[in-house]
């Protein structure tokens, strides 16, 4: 992960850390679900989108961003 600026650290403290997740749909149904993966960057979410397009079970709907005060980074496990 890249180093954060002081402003980014303050924003994370006030509003939470920014994460991304993909909304998927089960092919053949009208079911929409949130993927079980949380991504730290939009690029990682887009890579996941490519793998979703290769499956026969799921399709990509959209990438959503959200903020959480919980830090899900690998360094905090």
N, C-alpha and C positions, 0 to 999 in steps of 0.2 A: 504494500500500500504506500501511497505517496505521503510525504510529510504534510501536515496541515498547518495553515497559517493561524495566527492568533485570532483573527476574525472568524475563521471556520470553527475553531475550538469554542469560541463564545457562542456562535450560532448553534452548534451541536448541544451545548449545555442548556441553552434557552429553549430550543425547539426540538431537539433530538437529532440523532444521526439519520442521514438520508439513505434509503435503500430502495431497491427496485424488485418487482415481482411480475411474473407473466400471468395473464388471465388466459385460460385455455378452454376449449370446448371438446366434449367427447363426441367423436364423429358418429353420425347416425342418430343423434339425439339433439335435444335443445338445451342440454345441461351445460352450464358455464361454471367453472371452478377456478379458484386461485391455485396456482402451482405451489407445490410444497417447498420450492427453492427460494431463498432470499439472496439477492445479488447486491454487491457493493457498488458496482458501476453499471451504467446503461449498456456499455459494450459487452459485459458478461451476460446481461439479459438478452441482448441481441444474438449472442452465440447460442444461447439456449433456444431461442426462436428457430434458428436454423435446424437444430436437432429435432424440434417439434414438427417442423415441416416434412421431415424424413419419416415420421412414424405414420402408421395407419390408424392408430387409436385416438390420437389427439390432434387438434388444430389450434393454431395461435389466434387469439382475439386481439389482445393489446398488452402493452407494458404499462404498469402503473408504478408511480413512485409514492413513497410514504416515509414518514419520519417516526422514529422511536427513540425514547430515551435509553432503552436497553442497547448496549453495545454488543453486536453479534460478530465482531471481527475475530479472526483466528487467534490474535494475540491475547484475547481476554478469556480464553477457555482453559 
